[in-house]
Amino acid sequence: MTAPEKPEKQDRPRGGQWTRRGVLAGLLGAPVLFVAACNEDKGAGAASGGPTDGAAATPSSSPKASIAKITISPADGTTDAPFGQPVKVTVVDGRLSSVTLADEAGTLIPGQPTPDGSAWTSTGQLLSGTKYTVAVAAVDKDNREADANASFATATPASTFVGYFTPENGSTVGVGMPVSIRFNKAITNRRAVQEAITVVADPGVEVVGHWFSSTRLDFRPQQYWAAGTRVTLKLRLKDVEGVRGVYGIQSKDVTFTVGRSQTSVADLAAHTLTVTTDGRVTAVYPIIGGAPDHRTWSGKLVISEQFKQTKMDSATVGLGDEYNIPDVPHAQRLTASGTFIHGNYWSPPSQFGKANTSHGCIALRDVQGGDDPRTDAAKFYDSSLIGDVVEVVNSGDRPVDPANGLSDWNMAWAQWQAGSAI
């Protein structure tokens, strides 16, 4: 009689599935190599006297289990894992052969193993309020594989902050428009917050941030933007700790375009507003400036808001009841403290181009209701963009505070750079 043939050697299934070592290695590219080997116990041989009854050799009952012991932190089922801390995987009596960490969208989070393969630590940032899964494989000294899996969710911060930005996404602005961000919480970790915000210009130019206060961060180049520049504000504030225990929630891009180049000079000694567009003088208007007891700020003022018609009340700027005009036409804000360049229908026509009699604003001739497009105020308003610069000279007053409105250009470049936290 001849003994029956031995069964072919093959990878054994584990838990109803074939071993996945080779597949995981291809997917993850882990620096620790897989060892794709199966150790199969051989069946017992025939009796020493030779087979006498035709019985086949029998294999051993089961292979030995791997002695490698894997630990994953955060543990499986955790619902409030700290998002500021990395995921850690360790193995005892073995070495890691692959580790996969992914969010619920399947995005892989990178990590770094130790040289001996005994541990792995994530290096990519975990986001708050997000579910993650971890899949781990390891082998012991006899190349027997152990697997472990975990799912966990990161905590959602109890206290958050946001940054309110200007200009708006998709807007077209003037060459003097800075990027201004105001935070709803006072920021103490200014460096971390500023590092999470970048402003990129195309064509390229250096753009630097400056902290005016713990709640205001502005960005600008050394000179006015070039006409046609495309500017992108990249906010990556999500999970950035701006104040102890207070985290950002924004991750978005904001893009705006610089339009034609237009700047104006309001000469309060000559009583004129000279407008220059793309290098050419396009208009000269007679104006009224601030009276000697209410002088207009000097310096470079930037249009930050535009109103076809608005109410102006002296009580709102600390001047009591000196005026209350419900329908000021073609009003454009120049400072946060209340300086406007606007239409004026109530002053005698003889004052325009001749006298400074206002309470600090710059006035152009207009009609009540502002419905005549031929007036100086209407024409200047229609030609203007938020971000245009109006430079005031010969006003007799001191330069405007750079933090008053969008008056950033009144600060020397070296001083501007000194206000950066980076």
Secondary structure, 3 states (H helix, E strand, C coil): CCCCCCCCCCCCCECCECCCHHHHHHHHCCCCCCCCCCCCCCCCCCCCCCCCCCCCCCCCCCCCCCCCEEEEECCCCCCCECCCCCCEEEEECCEEEEEEEEECCCCECCEEECCCCCEEEECCCCCCCCEEEEEEEEECCCCCEEEEEEEEEECCCCEEECEEEECCCCCEECCCCCEEEEECCCCCCHHHHHHCEEEEEECCCCCEEEEEECCEEEEECCCCCCCCCEEEEEEECECCEEECCEEECCEEEEEEEECCCEEEEEECCCCEEEEEECCEEEEEEECECECCCCCCCEEEEECCEEEEEEEEEHHHHCCCCCCEEEEEEEEEECCCCCCEEEEECCCCHHHCCCCCCECCCEEEECCCCCCCCCCHHHHHHHHCCCCCEEEEECCCCCECCCCCCCCHHHCCHHHHHHCCCC
